[in-house]
Amino acid sequence: MTDERAAWLEAAMARWETSLTRLCYAYLGDRALAEDAVQETFLKAWKGYDRFRGQAQEKTWLTRIAINTCKDMRRGAWFRRVDRSTTPDDLPEPSAPFTWQDDAVTRAVMGLKPRLKEVALLRWYQELSAEETAEALGLSRSAVFKRLNKARDALRHELEAWYHEV
């Protein structure tokens, strides 16, 4: 391992490990699997470091690797047979305090259809721009906005009764 590559990997892990773990957990529903996916993500990034040309931001590049890693893991036979029911309490610690209002919203987001959930997670939780989200998912920018609008509509419908109770 070159000194430059080792320094990059150490810095990238310090910067992105927590947010990638949260993203992988949202995809996989299991903390141990999420941690494995993040390790695999950094291993793939280290191996592909020479091919990273800087056309995408580092976070976007790593996010795409993490998403693909999670999708690969979900395709496995073992994954399909294991119960991974999750609650927001199981998520790795966020950088901001978690409130009871977040619980209802997070549960609603986690209940979205996979293609809507992944856009919502990247845009709203990972705070990627629409362009970065499109790049990470291999979508057009307009497809991202369409999915975000569908996710908003679904969440509005799901959370309407909850909102009036609060």
C-alpha positions in Angstrom: 0.0 0.0 0.0 1.4 3.3 -1.0 1.7 6.1 1.7 -0.7 8.3 -0.4 -3.3 5.5 -0.7 -3.0 4.6 3.0 -3.4 8.2 4.0 -6.4 8.6 1.7 -8.1 5.5 3.1 -7.6 6.5 6.7 -9.0 10.0 6.0 -12.0 8.7 4.0 -12.8 6.2 6.7 -12.7 8.9 9.4 -15.0 11.2 7.2 -17.5 8.8 5.9 -17.7 5.6 8.0 -20.6 6.7 10.2 -22.8 8.0 7.3 -22.1 5.0 5.2 -22.9 2.7 8.1 -26.2 4.4 8.5 -26.9 4.2 4.8 -26.0 0.5 4.7 -28.1 -0.2 7.7 -31.1 1.4 6.1 -30.6 -0.9 3.0 -29.8 -4.1 4.9 -31.7 -3.8 8.2 -28.9 -5.4 10.2 -26.1 -3.7 12.0 -23.5 -6.4 11.5 -24.3 -6.7 7.8 -24.1 -2.9 7.5 -20.7 -2.9 9.1 -19.6 -5.7 6.8 -20.9 -3.7 3.8 -19.0 -0.6 4.9 -15.8 -2.6 5.3 -16.3 -4.1 1.8 -17.0 -0.6 0.5 -13.7 0.7 1.7 -11.9 -2.4 0.5 -13.4 -1.9 -3.0 -12.5 1.8 -2.9 -9.0 1.0 -1.9 -8.6 -1.5 -4.8 -10.2 1.0 -7.2 -8.3 4.0 -5.9 -6.2 4.3 -9.1 -9.4 4.3 -11.2 -11.0 7.2 -9.2 -10.5 10.2 -11.5 -12.2 12.7 -9.3 -15.0 13.2 -11.7 -17.4 12.6 -8.8 -17.0 13.8 -5.3 -15.4 11.3 -2.9 -18.7 10.9 -0.9 -20.7 10.2 -4.1 -18.2 7.7 -5.3 -18.1 5.9 -2.0 -21.9 6.0 -1.7 -22.3 4.4 -5.1 -19.9 1.6 -4.0 -21.8 1.1 -0.8 -25.2 0.9 -2.5 -23.9 -1.6 -5.0 -22.3 -3.6 -2.2 -25.7 -3.6 -0.3 -27.6 -4.7 -3.4 -25.1 -7.5 -3.9 -25.6 -8.6 -0.3 -29.4 -8.5 -0.6 -29.2 -10.8 -3.7 -27.6 -13.5 -1.6 -29.7 -16.6 -0.6 -28.8 -16.2 3.1 -30.1 -12.6 3.1 -33.5 -13.6 1.8 -34.1 -16.2 4.6 -33.1 -14.1 7.6 -35.5 -11.8 9.6 -34.0 -8.3 9.7 -36.9 -6.4 11.2 -35.5 -3.1 12.3 -36.3 -0.1 14.4 -34.7 3.4 14.4 -33.3 2.6 17.9 -31.0 0.0 16.2 -29.4 2.6 13.9 -25.8 3.7 14.6 -25.7 6.9 16.6 -26.5 10.0 14.6 -24.5 13.2 14.8 -27.6 15.0 16.1 -29.9 13.9 18.9 -32.8 11.6 17.9 -36.3 12.7 18.9 -39.6 10.8 19.0 -40.8 12.8 16.0 -37.8 11.4 14.0 -39.0 7.9 14.9 -42.3 8.2 13.1 -40.7 9.9 10.1 -37.9 7.4 9.9 -40.3 4.4 10.1 -42.3 5.9 7.3 -39.2 6.5 5.2 -38.1 2.9 5.9 -41.5 1.7 4.7 -41.3 3.3 1.3 -40.8 1.2 -1.8 -37.1 0.5 -2.3 -36.6 2.8 -5.3 -38.2 5.7 -3.4 -36.5 4.9 -0.2 -33.0 4.9 -1.7 -33.5 8.3 -3.3 -35.0 9.7 0.0 -32.1 8.3 2.0 -29.4 9.7 -0.2 -31.1 13.1 -0.7 -32.6 13.8 2.7 -30.5 11.7 5.1 -27.1 11.6 3.4 -27.6 15.2 2.2 -26.4 14.5 -1.3 -27.4 17.0 -4.0 -29.9 15.8 -6.7 -27.0 15.6 -9.1 -24.9 13.5 -6.7 -27.9 11.3 -5.9 -28.5 10.7 -9.6 -24.8 9.9 -10.1 -24.7 7.5 -7.2 -27.8 5.6 -8.4 -27.1 5.8 -12.1 -30.3 7.8 -12.7 -31.1 11.0 -14.5 -31.6 14.2 -12.5 -35.3 14.3 -13.5 -35.8 10.7 -12.4 -34.4 11.7 -9.0 -36.9 14.5 -8.7 -39.8 12.3 -9.8 -38.9 9.7 -7.2 -38.5 12.4 -4.5 -42.0 13.8 -5.4 -43.5 10.3 -5.2 -41.7 9.7 -1.9 -43.0 13.0 -0.5 -46.6 12.2 -1.6 -46.4 8.7 0.0 -44.9 10.2 3.2 -47.5 12.9 3.3 -50.3 10.3 3.0 -48.6 8.0 5.6 -47.8 10.8 8.1 -51.0 12.9 7.8 -52.8 11.3 10.7 -49.6 11.3 12.8 -49.1 15.0 12.2 -52.5 15.9 13.4 -52.0 13.9 16.6 -48.8 15.8 17.4 
